[in-house]
Amino acid sequence: MYRYKKKKTFRFKKFLTAIILMILASVATIILYNMYLDIDISQELYGSTEISAERLDAKISAETEEEKTIEDIVEEVNKSVVGISKIKNAGNSVFLSNSTEELGLGSGIIVAQDGYILTNWHVAGDKYSNCYITLENGKIYNGTVKWANSDLDLAIVKISAKGLDYANLGDSDNIRVGQDVFAIGNPIGFEFQRTVTSGIISAKERTIKLEENEVAYYMEDLIQTDATINPGNSGGPLITKQGEVIGINTVKITTAEGIGFAVPINIIKPIIENFTKNGDFEEPTLGIYGFDNKAIGYLNSEVDFDSGVYVAQININGPSDKTGLKVGDIIVSIDGNNINKMTELRNYIYTKKPEEKVTLKIIRNNREMEIEVILGKIN
């Protein structure tokens, strides 16, 4: 009986030992497996122990993107570049010395698949006016100007079409002087449509004075480029090497070579977003006309200020009239957001709606004041 119990106890110990060994083996296997998962295989690929799996994926993606040539990118963007004319049959405009004036030729860029097109005001005309849009495939559509601003020289045209190739919009606030850019458009007429010229960003935040019919006006915050821009390029895109639109070609200095300008794309983004989401845009306004410290030198050399926007005009019976705001005030912030340019002020206003209230911080006679304004609507 004693020997039987001893033998049974020995077998039980053997069995228990086997179970423990199996458990230990399983734990060891799990630990080794997890250690294997944590090994960064990118060490062998790139010789670095610090590249994570996520960074490796990003690196591979970036290398794949770099394989796209400039030719590929331009070909892709060209699908969204259109011709714009005030008459349906543009004809052989190359034989006309003033074809852009006679035929109203210009360019545009599709910014939404359902037919919204961005161009210049001086190409498309005022709000509710009509023009003709020629797509890359040769189809011609009737276009209606849904929004236009002569101060910015920008307009948005709508055609009845769906599923269109549209451009990717970049960030014009992060561009750099010396950066490679490409201008696309119809420099003389439709027979030279989608001509591509290359250059660099020569300068940023340019303010220029223009005169037409003995009336002077000013354009601010422009991108200067040496990429060739001719009259028919107006309204076409200025793009980066990645194919992103950072500006809309608008004007060329005719007295010098290699000096052209584009309106930064960020100015118009809030309006495009409203149209694509809501199908409309109610343009809010402060009812003032102002200048930054770069433009004020053209108007009054005795006015001197470092930052903010100088109030040059207040529209009678406009939103800012009778609020206490005066000509000569310097607007330094709106709703707590500092501003140094009229475009910054306009950009913020475009994020609002008519009838909304904004608070302006102004400087008058070296004293800070706050003035509330209920935004009006531009019809």
Contacts in CASP RR format, 6 or more apart in sequence:
PFRMAT RR
TARGET T0000
AUTHOR 0000-0000-0000
METHOD contacts of the structure
MODEL  1
MYRYKKKKTFRFKKFLTAIILMILASVATIILYNMYLDIDISQELYGSTE
ISAERLDAKISAETEEEKTIEDIVEEVNKSVVGISKIKNAGNSVFLSNST
EELGLGSGIIVAQDGYILTNWHVAGDKYSNCYITLENGKIYNGTVKWANS
DLDLAIVKISAKGLDYANLGDSDNIRVGQDVFAIGNPIGFEFQRTVTSGI
ISAKERTIKLEENEVAYYMEDLIQTDATINPGNSGGPLITKQGEVIGINT
VKITTAEGIGFAVPINIIKPIIENFTKNGDFEEPTLGIYGFDNKAIGYLN
SEVDFDSGVYVAQININGPSDKTGLKVGDIIVSIDGNNINKMTELRNYIY
TKKPEEKVTLKIIRNNREMEIEVILGKIN
40 49 0 8 1.000
40 51 0 8 1.000
40 52 0 8 1.000
40 53 0 8 1.000
40 56 0 8 1.000
42 48 0 8 1.000
42 51 0 8 1.000
42 52 0 8 1.000
42 53 0 8 1.000
42 55 0 8 1.000
42 56 0 8 1.000
43 49 0 8 1.000
43 51 0 8 1.000
45 56 0 8 1.000
46 56 0 8 1.000
46 59 0 8 1.000
51 59 0 8 1.000
65 242 0 8 1.000
70 182 0 8 1.000
70 241 0 8 1.000
73 239 0 8 1.000
73 241 0 8 1.000
73 242 0 8 1.000
73 243 0 8 1.000
74 182 0 8 1.000
74 184 0 8 1.000
74 196 0 8 1.000
74 239 0 8 1.000
74 243 0 8 1.000
76 165 0 8 1.000
76 243 0 8 1.000
77 167 0 8 1.000
77 184 0 8 1.000
77 237 0 8 1.000
77 239 0 8 1.000
77 243 0 8 1.000
77 245 0 8 1.000
78 136 0 8 1.000
78 184 0 8 1.000
78 194 0 8 1.000
78 196 0 8 1.000
79 136 0 8 1.000
79 165 0 8 1.000
80 109 0 8 1.000
80 110 0 8 1.000
80 111 0 8 1.000
80 136 0 8 1.000
80 164 0 8 1.000
80 165 0 8 1.000
80 166 0 8 1.000
80 167 0 8 1.000
81 107 0 8 1.000
81 108 0 8 1.000
81 109 0 8 1.000
81 110 0 8 1.000
81 136 0 8 1.000
81 184 0 8 1.000
81 185 0 8 1.000
81 193 0 8 1.000
81 194 0 8 1.000
81 236 0 8 1.000
81 237 0 8 1.000
82 107 0 8 1.000
82 108 0 8 1.000
82 109 0 8 1.000
82 110 0 8 1.000
82 117 0 8 1.000
82 133 0 8 1.000
82 134 0 8 1.000
82 135 0 8 1.000
82 136 0 8 1.000
83 105 0 8 1.000
83 106 0 8 1.000
83 107 0 8 1.000
83 108 0 8 1.000
83 133 0 8 1.000
83 134 0 8 1.000
83 185 0 8 1.000
83 186 0 8 1.000
83 190 0 8 1.000
83 193 0 8 1.000
84 104 0 8 1.000
84 105 0 8 1.000
84 106 0 8 1.000
84 107 0 8 1.000
84 108 0 8 1.000
84 117 0 8 1.000
84 119 0 8 1.000
84 123 0 8 1.000
84 124 0 8 1.000
84 131 0 8 1.000
84 132 0 8 1.000
84 133 0 8 1.000
84 134 0 8 1.000
84 157 0 8 1.000
84 235 0 8 1.000
85 103 0 8 1.000
85 104 0 8 1.000
85 105 0 8 1.000
85 106 0 8 1.000
85 131 0 8 1.000
85 132 0 8 1.000
85 134 0 8 1.000
85 190 0 8 1.000
86 103 0 8 1.000
86 104 0 8 1.000
86 131 0 8 1.000
86 132 0 8 1.000
87 103 0 8 1.000
87 104 0 8 1.000
87 132 0 8 1.000
88 132 0 8 1.000
88 140 0 8 1.000
90 103 0 8 1.000
90 105 0 8 1.000
90 134 0 8 1.000
90 189 0 8 1.000
90 190 0 8 1.000
91 103 0 8 1.000
91 190 0 8 1.000
92 191 0 8 1.000
93 99 0 8 1.000
93 100 0 8 1.000
93 102 0 8 1.000
93 103 0 8 1.000
93 105 0 8 1.000
93 188 0 8 1.000
93 189 0 8 1.000
93 190 0 8 1.000
93 191 0 8 1.000
94 188 0 8 1.000
94 189 0 8 1.000
94 191 0 8 1.000
94 192 0 8 1.000
96 102 0 8 1.000
96 103 0 8 1.000
99 105 0 8 1.000
99 188 0 8 1.000
99 189 0 8 1.000
100 106 0 8 1.000
100 188 0 8 1.000
100 189 0 8 1.000
100 231 0 8 1.000
100 232 0 8 1.000
100 234 0 8 1.000
103 189 0 8 1.000
104 123 0 8 1.000
105 186 0 8 1.000
105 188 0 8 1.000
105 189 0 8 1.000
105 190 0 8 1.000
105 232 0 8 1.000
106 119 0 8 1.000
106 120 0 8 1.000
106 123 0 8 1.000
106 185 0 8 1.000
106 186 0 8 1.000
106 189 0 8 1.000
106 231 0 8 1.000
106 232 0 8 1.000
106 233 0 8 1.000
106 234 0 8 1.000
106 235 0 8 1.000
106 236 0 8 1.000
107 119 0 8 1.000
107 123 0 8 1.000
107 184 0 8 1.000
107 185 0 8 1.000
107 186 0 8 1.000
107 232 0 8 1.000
107 233 0 8 1.000
107 234 0 8 1.000
107 235 0 8 1.000
107 236 0 8 1.000
107 249 0 8 1.000
108 117 0 8 1.000
108 118 0 8 1.000
108 119 0 8 1.000
108 123 0 8 1.000
108 185 0 8 1.000
108 235 0 8 1.000
108 236 0 8 1.000
108 237 0 8 1.000
108 248 0 8 1.000
109 117 0 8 1.000
109 118 0 8 1.000
109 119 0 8 1.000
109 167 0 8 1.000
109 235 0 8 1.000
109 236 0 8 1.000
109 237 0 8 1.000
109 245 0 8 1.000
109 248 0 8 1.000
110 116 0 8 1.000
110 117 0 8 1.000
110 164 0 8 1.000
110 165 0 8 1.000
110 166 0 8 1.000
110 167 0 8 1.000
111 117 0 8 1.000
111 118 0 8 1.000
111 156 0 8 1.000
111 166 0 8 1.000
111 167 0 8 1.000
111 169 0 8 1.000
111 272 0 8 1.000
111 276 0 8 1.000
112 164 0 8 1.000
112 166 0 8 1.000
112 272 0 8 1.000
112 275 0 8 1.000
112 276 0 8 1.000
113 162 0 8 1.000
113 163 0 8 1.000
113 164 0 8 1.000
113 165 0 8 1.000
113 166 0 8 1.000
114 161 0 8 1.000
114 162 0 8 1.000
114 163 0 8 1.000
114 164 0 8 1.000
114 276 0 8 1.000
115 158 0 8 1.000
115 159 0 8 1.000
115 160 0 8 1.000
115 161 0 8 1.000
115 162 0 8 1.000
115 164 0 8 1.000
116 146 0 8 1.000
116 156 0 8 1.000
116 157 0 8 1.000
116 158 0 8 1.000
116 272 0 8 1.000
116 275 0 8 1.000
116 276 0 8 1.000
117 133 0 8 1.000
117 143 0 8 1.000
117 156 0 8 1.000
117 157 0 8 1.000
117 158 0 8 1.000
117 159 0 8 1.000
118 154 0 8 1.000
118 155 0 8 1.000
118 156 0 8 1.000
118 157 0 8 1.000
118 235 0 8 1.000
118 248 0 8 1.000
118 268 0 8 1.000
118 272 0 8 1.000
119 154 0 8 1.000
119 155 0 8 1.000
119 156 0 8 1.000
119 157 0 8 1.000
119 234 0 8 1.000
119 235 0 8 1.000
119 236 0 8 1.000
119 248 0 8 1.000
120 153 0 8 1.000
120 154 0 8 1.000
120 155 0 8 1.000
120 234 0 8 1.000
120 235 0 8 1.000
120 248 0 8 1.000
120 249 0 8 1.000
120 250 0 8 1.000
121 148 0 8 1.000
121 149 0 8 1.000
121 150 0 8 1.000
121 152 0 8 1.000
121 153 0 8 1.000
121 154 0 8 1.000
121 155 0 8 1.000
122 150 0 8 1.000
122 153 0 8 1.000
122 234 0 8 1.000
123 131 0 8 1.000
123 155 0 8 1.000
123 234 0 8 1.000
123 235 0 8 1.000
124 131 0 8 1.000
124 145 0 8 1.000
124 148 0 8 1.000
124 155 0 8 1.000
124 157 0 8 1.000
125 131 0 8 1.000
125 145 0 8 1.000
125 148 0 8 1.000
125 155 0 8 1.000
126 145 0 8 1.000
126 148 0 8 1.000
126 150 0 8 1.000
127 145 0 8 1.000
127 146 0 8 1.000
127 147 0 8 1.000
127 148 0 8 1.000
127 155 0 8 1.000
128 144 0 8 1.000
128 145 0 8 1.000
129 144 0 8 1.000
129 145 0 8 1.000
129 148 0 8 1.000
130 142 0 8 1.000
130 143 0 8 1.000
130 144 0 8 1.000
130 145 0 8 1.000
131 143 0 8 1.000
131 145 0 8 1.000
131 157 0 8 1.000
132 140 0 8 1.000
132 141 0 8 1.000
132 142 0 8 1.000
132 143 0 8 1.000
133 140 0 8 1.000
133 141 0 8 1.000
133 142 0 8 1.000
133 143 0 8 1.000
133 157 0 8 1.000
133 159 0 8 1.000
134 140 0 8 1.000
134 190 0 8 1.000
134 193 0 8 1.000
135 141 0 8 1.000
135 161 0 8 1.000
135 164 0 8 1.000
136 165 0 8 1.000
136 194 0 8 1.000
141 159 0 8 1.000
141 160 0 8 1.000
141 161 0 8 1.000
142 159 0 8 1.000
142 160 0 8 1.000
143 157 0 8 1.000
143 158 0 8 1.000
143 159 0 8 1.000
144 157 0 8 1.000
144 158 0 8 1.000
144 159 0 8 1.000
145 155 0 8 1.000
145 156 0 8 1.000
145 157 0 8 1.000
146 156 0 8 1.000
146 157 0 8 1.000
146 158 0 8 1.000
146 275 0 8 1.000
146 280 0 8 1.000
146 281 0 8 1.000
147 155 0 8 1.000
147 156 0 8 1.000
147 271 0 8 1.000
147 275 0 8 1.000
147 281 0 8 1.000
147 283 0 8 1.000
148 154 0 8 1.000
148 155 0 8 1.000
148 156 0 8 1.000
149 155 0 8 1.000
151 217 0 8 1.000
151 219 0 8 1.000
152 219 0 8 1.000
152 263 0 8 1.000
152 267 0 8 1.000
152 268 0 8 1.000
152 346 0 8 1.000
153 219 0 8 1.000
153 250 0 8 1.000
153 251 0 8 1.000
153 263 0 8 1.000
154 248 0 8 1.000
154 263 0 8 1.000
154 267 0 8 1.000
154 268 0 8 1.000
156 268 0 8 1.000
156 271 0 8 1.000
156 272 0 8 1.000
156 275 0 8 1.000
158 275 0 8 1.000
167 237 0 8 1.000
167 239 0 8 1.000
167 243 0 8 1.000
167 244 0 8 1.000
167 245 0 8 1.000
168 243 0 8 1.000
168 244 0 8 1.000
168 245 0 8 1.000
169 244 0 8 1.000
169 245 0 8 1.000
169 265 0 8 1.000
169 269 0 8 1.000
169 272 0 8 1.000
170 240 0 8 1.000
170 244 0 8 1.000
170 245 0 8 1.000
170 246 0 8 1.000
170 265 0 8 1.000
171 244 0 8 1.000
171 246 0 8 1.000
171 266 0 8 1.000
172 223 0 8 1.000
172 246 0 8 1.000
172 247 0 8 1.000
172 264 0 8 1.000
172 265 0 8 1.000
172 266 0 8 1.000
172 267 0 8 1.000
173 264 0 8 1.000
173 266 0 8 1.000
175 201 0 8 1.000
175 204 0 8 1.000
175 223 0 8 1.000
175 240 0 8 1.000
175 246 0 8 1.000
176 201 0 8 1.000
177 200 0 8 1.000
177 201 0 8 1.000
177 202 0 8 1.000
177 203 0 8 1.000
177 204 0 8 1.000
178 200 0 8 1.000
178 201 0 8 1.000
178 202 0 8 1.000
179 200 0 8 1.000
179 201 0 8 1.000
179 240 0 8 1.000
180 198 0 8 1.000
180 199 0 8 1.000
180 200 0 8 1.000
180 240 0 8 1.000
180 241 0 8 1.000
181 198 0 8 1.000
181 199 0 8 1.000
181 200 0 8 1.000
181 201 0 8 1.000
181 225 0 8 1.000
181 227 0 8 1.000
181 238 0 8 1.000
181 239 0 8 1.000
181 240 0 8 1.000
181 246 0 8 1.000
182 196 0 8 1.000
182 197 0 8 1.000
182 198 0 8 1.000
182 199 0 8 1.000
182 227 0 8 1.000
182 238 0 8 1.000
182 239 0 8 1.000
182 240 0 8 1.000
182 241 0 8 1.000
182 243 0 8 1.000
183 196 0 8 1.000
183 197 0 8 1.000
183 198 0 8 1.000
183 199 0 8 1.000
183 225 0 8 1.000
183 227 0 8 1.000
183 228 0 8 1.000
183 229 0 8 1.000
183 233 0 8 1.000
183 236 0 8 1.000
183 237 0 8 1.000
183 238 0 8 1.000
183 239 0 8 1.000
183 249 0 8 1.000
183 262 0 8 1.000
184 194 0 8 1.000
184 195 0 8 1.000
184 196 0 8 1.000
184 233 0 8 1.000
184 236 0 8 1.000
184 237 0 8 1.000
184 239 0 8 1.000
185 193 0 8 1.000
185 194 0 8 1.000
185 195 0 8 1.000
185 196 0 8 1.000
185 232 0 8 1.000
185 233 0 8 1.000
185 235 0 8 1.000
185 236 0 8 1.000
185 237 0 8 1.000
185 249 0 8 1.000
186 192 0 8 1.000
186 193 0 8 1.000
186 194 0 8 1.000
186 195 0 8 1.000
186 232 0 8 1.000
186 233 0 8 1.000
187 195 0 8 1.000
187 228 0 8 1.000
187 230 0 8 1.000
187 231 0 8 1.000
187 232 0 8 1.000
187 233 0 8 1.000
188 230 0 8 1.000
188 232 0 8 1.000
189 232 0 8 1.000
195 233 0 8 1.000
197 227 0 8 1.000
197 228 0 8 1.000
197 229 0 8 1.000
198 227 0 8 1.000
199 225 0 8 1.000
199 226 0 8 1.000
199 227 0 8 1.000
200 225 0 8 1.000
200 226 0 8 1.000
200 227 0 8 1.000
201 223 0 8 1.000
201 224 0 8 1.000
201 225 0 8 1.000
202 224 0 8 1.000
202 225 0 8 1.000
202 226 0 8 1.000
202 258 0 8 1.000
202 259 0 8 1.000
203 223 0 8 1.000
203 224 0 8 1.000
204 223 0 8 1.000
204 224 0 8 1.000
205 220 0 8 1.000
205 221 0 8 1.000
205 222 0 8 1.000
205 294 0 8 1.000
205 341 0 8 1.000
206 221 0 8 1.000
206 222 0 8 1.000
206 223 0 8 1.000
206 224 0 8 1.000
206 261 0 8 1.000
207 218 0 8 1.000
207 219 0 8 1.000
207 220 0 8 1.000
207 221 0 8 1.000
207 222 0 8 1.000
207 292 0 8 1.000
207 294 0 8 1.000
207 295 0 8 1.000
207 298 0 8 1.000
208 218 0 8 1.000
208 219 0 8 1.000
208 222 0 8 1.000
208 251 0 8 1.000
208 253 0 8 1.000
208 261 0 8 1.000
209 216 0 8 1.000
209 217 0 8 1.000
209 218 0 8 1.000
209 298 0 8 1.000
210 216 0 8 1.000
210 217 0 8 1.000
210 218 0 8 1.000
210 219 0 8 1.000
210 251 0 8 1.000
211 217 0 8 1.000
216 298 0 8 1.000
218 291 0 8 1.000
218 295 0 8 1.000
218 298 0 8 1.000
219 250 0 8 1.000
219 251 0 8 1.000
219 261 0 8 1.000
219 263 0 8 1.000
220 291 0 8 1.000
220 292 0 8 1.000
220 294 0 8 1.000
220 295 0 8 1.000
220 341 0 8 1.000
220 342 0 8 1.000
220 343 0 8 1.000
221 264 0 8 1.000
221 267 0 8 1.000
221 341 0 8 1.000
221 342 0 8 1.000
221 343 0 8 1.000
222 250 0 8 1.000
222 261 0 8 1.000
222 262 0 8 1.000
222 263 0 8 1.000
222 264 0 8 1.000
223 238 0 8 1.000
223 246 0 8 1.000
223 247 0 8 1.000
223 261 0 8 1.000
223 262 0 8 1.000
223 263 0 8 1.000
223 264 0 8 1.000
224 259 0 8 1.000
224 260 0 8 1.000
224 261 0 8 1.000
225 238 0 8 1.000
225 260 0 8 1.000
225 261 0 8 1.000
225 262 0 8 1.000
226 258 0 8 1.000
226 259 0 8 1.000
226 260 0 8 1.000
227 238 0 8 1.000
227 260 0 8 1.000
228 258 0 8 1.000
229 249 0 8 1.000
229 251 0 8 1.000
229 252 0 8 1.000
229 260 0 8 1.000
229 261 0 8 1.000
229 262 0 8 1.000
230 252 0 8 1.000
231 252 0 8 1.000
233 249 0 8 1.000
234 249 0 8 1.000
234 250 0 8 1.000
234 251 0 8 1.000
235 248 0 8 1.000
235 249 0 8 1.000
235 250 0 8 1.000
236 248 0 8 1.000
236 249 0 8 1.000
237 245 0 8 1.000
237 247 0 8 1.000
237 248 0 8 1.000
237 249 0 8 1.000
238 245 0 8 1.000
238 246 0 8 1.000
238 247 0 8 1.000
238 248 0 8 1.000
238 249 0 8 1.000
238 262 0 8 1.000
239 245 0 8 1.000
239 246 0 8 1.000
240 246 0 8 1.000
245 265 0 8 1.000
246 262 0 8 1.000
246 264 0 8 1.000
246 265 0 8 1.000
247 262 0 8 1.000
247 263 0 8 1.000
247 264 0 8 1.000
247 265 0 8 1.000
248 262 0 8 1.000
248 263 0 8 1.000
248 265 0 8 1.000
248 268 0 8 1.000
249 260 0 8 1.000
249 261 0 8 1.000
249 262 0 8 1.000
250 261 0 8 1.000
250 262 0 8 1.000
250 263 0 8 1.000
251 260 0 8 1.000
251 261 0 8 1.000
252 258 0 8 1.000
252 259 0 8 1.000
252 260 0 8 1.000
252 261 0 8 1.000
253 259 0 8 1.000
253 260 0 8 1.000
253 261 0 8 1.000
264 343 0 8 1.000
266 347 0 8 1.000
267 343 0 8 1.000
267 346 0 8 1.000
267 347 0 8 1.000
270 347 0 8 1.000
270 350 0 8 1.000
270 351 0 8 1.000
271 281 0 8 1.000
271 283 0 8 1.000
271 350 0 8 1.000
274 280 0 8 1.000
274 281 0 8 1.000
275 281 0 8 1.000
282 353 0 8 1.000
282 354 0 8 1.000
282 377 0 8 1.000
283 350 0 8 1.000
283 354 0 8 1.000
283 377 0 8 1.000
283 378 0 8 1.000
284 349 0 8 1.000
284 350 0 8 1.000
284 352 0 8 1.000
284 353 0 8 1.000
284 354 0 8 1.000
284 356 0 8 1.000
284 375 0 8 1.000
284 376 0 8 1.000
284 377 0 8 1.000
284 378 0 8 1.000
285 319 0 8 1.000
285 349 0 8 1.000
285 354 0 8 1.000
285 375 0 8 1.000
285 376 0 8 1.000
285 377 0 8 1.000
285 378 0 8 1.000
286 319 0 8 1.000
286 320 0 8 1.000
286 345 0 8 1.000
286 349 0 8 1.000
286 358 0 8 1.000
286 373 0 8 1.000
286 375 0 8 1.000
286 376 0 8 1.000
287 314 0 8 1.000
287 315 0 8 1.000
287 318 0 8 1.000
287 319 0 8 1.000
287 320 0 8 1.000
287 321 0 8 1.000
287 376 0 8 1.000
288 311 0 8 1.000
288 312 0 8 1.000
288 313 0 8 1.000
288 314 0 8 1.000
288 315 0 8 1.000
288 320 0 8 1.000
288 325 0 8 1.000
289 311 0 8 1.000
289 312 0 8 1.000
289 313 0 8 1.000
289 315 0 8 1.000
290 309 0 8 1.000
290 310 0 8 1.000
290 311 0 8 1.000
290 312 0 8 1.000
290 313 0 8 1.000
290 342 0 8 1.000
291 299 0 8 1.000
291 309 0 8 1.000
291 310 0 8 1.000
291 312 0 8 1.000
291 342 0 8 1.000
292 308 0 8 1.000
292 309 0 8 1.000
292 310 0 8 1.000
292 340 0 8 1.000
292 341 0 8 1.000
292 342 0 8 1.000
293 304 0 8 1.000
293 305 0 8 1.000
293 306 0 8 1.000
293 307 0 8 1.000
293 308 0 8 1.000
293 310 0 8 1.000
293 340 0 8 1.000
295 342 0 8 1.000
296 303 0 8 1.000
296 305 0 8 1.000
296 310 0 8 1.000
297 303 0 8 1.000
299 312 0 8 1.000
303 310 0 8 1.000
303 328 0 8 1.000
305 330 0 8 1.000
305 363 0 8 1.000
307 332 0 8 1.000
307 338 0 8 1.000
307 340 0 8 1.000
308 330 0 8 1.000
308 331 0 8 1.000
308 332 0 8 1.000
308 338 0 8 1.000
308 339 0 8 1.000
308 340 0 8 1.000
308 341 0 8 1.000
309 330 0 8 1.000
309 331 0 8 1.000
309 339 0 8 1.000
309 340 0 8 1.000
309 341 0 8 1.000
309 342 0 8 1.000
309 345 0 8 1.000
310 328 0 8 1.000
310 329 0 8 1.000
310 330 0 8 1.000
311 325 0 8 1.000
311 326 0 8 1.000
311 327 0 8 1.000
311 328 0 8 1.000
311 329 0 8 1.000
311 330 0 8 1.000
311 331 0 8 1.000
311 362 0 8 1.000
312 327 0 8 1.000
312 328 0 8 1.000
313 327 0 8 1.000
314 320 0 8 1.000
314 321 0 8 1.000
314 325 0 8 1.000
314 326 0 8 1.000
314 327 0 8 1.000
315 321 0 8 1.000
318 376 0 8 1.000
319 373 0 8 1.000
319 374 0 8 1.000
319 375 0 8 1.000
319 376 0 8 1.000
320 373 0 8 1.000
323 371 0 8 1.000
323 372 0 8 1.000
323 373 0 8 1.000
324 371 0 8 1.000
325 360 0 8 1.000
325 362 0 8 1.000
325 371 0 8 1.000
325 373 0 8 1.000
326 364 0 8 1.000
328 364 0 8 1.000
329 362 0 8 1.000
329 363 0 8 1.000
329 364 0 8 1.000
330 362 0 8 1.000
330 363 0 8 1.000
330 364 0 8 1.000
331 339 0 8 1.000
331 345 0 8 1.000
331 360 0 8 1.000
331 361 0 8 1.000
331 362 0 8 1.000
332 338 0 8 1.000
332 339 0 8 1.000
332 361 0 8 1.000
332 362 0 8 1.000
332 363 0 8 1.000
332 368 0 8 1.000
333 339 0 8 1.000
333 360 0 8 1.000
333 361 0 8 1.000
334 345 0 8 1.000
334 348 0 8 1.000
334 349 0 8 1.000
334 358 0 8 1.000
334 359 0 8 1.000
334 360 0 8 1.000
334 361 0 8 1.000
335 348 0 8 1.000
335 358 0 8 1.000
335 359 0 8 1.000
336 359 0 8 1.000
336 361 0 8 1.000
337 348 0 8 1.000
339 345 0 8 1.000
339 348 0 8 1.000
349 358 0 8 1.000
349 375 0 8 1.000
352 358 0 8 1.000
352 375 0 8 1.000
353 375 0 8 1.000
354 375 0 8 1.000
354 376 0 8 1.000
354 377 0 8 1.000
355 374 0 8 1.000
355 375 0 8 1.000
355 376 0 8 1.000
355 377 0 8 1.000
356 374 0 8 1.000
356 375 0 8 1.000
357 372 0 8 1.000
357 373 0 8 1.000
357 374 0 8 1.000
357 375 0 8 1.000
358 372 0 8 1.000
358 373 0 8 1.000
358 375 0 8 1.000
359 370 0 8 1.000
359 371 0 8 1.000
359 372 0 8 1.000
359 373 0 8 1.000
360 370 0 8 1.000
360 371 0 8 1.000
360 372 0 8 1.000
360 373 0 8 1.000
361 368 0 8 1.000
361 369 0 8 1.000
361 370 0 8 1.000
362 368 0 8 1.000
362 369 0 8 1.000
362 370 0 8 1.000
362 371 0 8 1.000
363 369 0 8 1.000
END
